[in-house]
């Protein structure tokens, strides 16, 4: 009896262990299956589909001249990118034309060559470039033709423009051979930059392909730049989005002056209010005030404060002009009311109109000329704003009132 009970207990215990093992294994299998079925999402990588080179049908290139090519990549996701500086450029015949790593092709000799751009084993369809003989150079003009006095130690940039037999003109400053007739007075570099050496005068010329420019006389003096003046010194309000021309004048130690507007370095202290170009043209950007300066040869001008505001309304002044005699002149001025409350003359160019030009005409600067007896309305337009017309009477005689 005891043996039967013992055997039963052993069997029961064995069965329990088996059940536990089966349960654990099932759980592990489930966990393993769950992990195995986990999905990982990957973002597909875009690939280069094609390269397009422009211009695809370039105009004929003359020997000695250059033309720029651009390479654009098209990707598998539909996007595009400029890869001009990334591709490997090639010309099938460098004896006809060469092409730089930046895509600039240069004509070498008459003929045709194939231009290609390659990147990541992708090459554009061939672009055929035809190089033709260069037209004959007819003449060369050097500017400025009458340069200002050049101080010893200062520089003057000259520009050479070539005119060809086909009527085209081209800047040949960097191609020409520059000469100063007296290098003891002034030298001139291969880039056309003359440097004053000593007091005197020298002749500057530029030559290319057997053609030489007319002589440009360059006077070199001992005076130095003492100061720079900007005009206007107190500019009127500049309207947002409009422009105003500023001028820089050099004051030299010998008492002479010269316009150096295009030679100075212009600076606006706050470009968010107004910017200023290399030739002194200020443009209103946002309301406020900015300081404008001009610098050259270590000299900087006194800052000119330029106010910028929104132009709210415009008007013609005078609003009630006297009668104008036939043949006489009358000046009209555009006036603006600005967002800062200031009323001042508008310095930006405006478009003037006379409603009856048979009675009076008006020039671009607001000057009216009486033509015949009658009446006309004077208006101007600016930035989409309209002003109230001013009536001007033109008469043959002016009546006087006896005392």
QUIHU-V404290 format. One record per run of one state. SS is the DSSP state (a for helix, b for strand, c for the rest). FROM is the first residue (numbers start at 1). TO is the last residue. Records with the same first field share a line. If there is no record, write none. Layout:
# QUIHU-V404290
SS = FROM-TO ; FROM-TO
This chain:
# QUIHU-V404290
c = 1-1 ; 37-47 ; 55-60 ; 63-65 ; 69-69 ; 76-79 ; 83-87 ; 92-96 ; 100-103 ; 108-110 ; 120-121 ; 124-126 ; 133-136 ; 144-149 ; 152-154 ; 158-158 ; 165-168 ; 172-176 ; 181-185 ; 189-192 ; 197-199 ; 209-210 ; 213-215 ; 222-224 ; 232-237 ; 241-242 ; 246-246 ; 253-256 ; 260-264 ; 269-273 ; 277-280 ; 285-287 ; 297-298 ; 301-303 ; 310-310 ; 318-323 ; 326-328 ; 332-332 ; 339-342 ; 346-350 ; 355-359 ; 363-366 ; 371-373 ; 383-384 ; 387-389 ; 396-403
a = 2-36
b = 48-54 ; 61-62 ; 66-68 ; 70-75 ; 80-82 ; 88-91 ; 97-99 ; 104-107 ; 111-119 ; 122-123 ; 127-132 ; 137-143 ; 150-151 ; 155-157 ; 159-164 ; 169-171 ; 177-180 ; 186-188 ; 193-196 ; 200-208 ; 211-212 ; 216-221 ; 225-231 ; 238-240 ; 243-245 ; 247-252 ; 257-259 ; 265-268 ; 274-276 ; 281-284 ; 288-296 ; 299-300 ; 304-309 ; 311-317 ; 324-325 ; 329-331 ; 333-338 ; 343-345 ; 351-354 ; 360-362 ; 367-370 ; 374-382 ; 385-386 ; 390-395
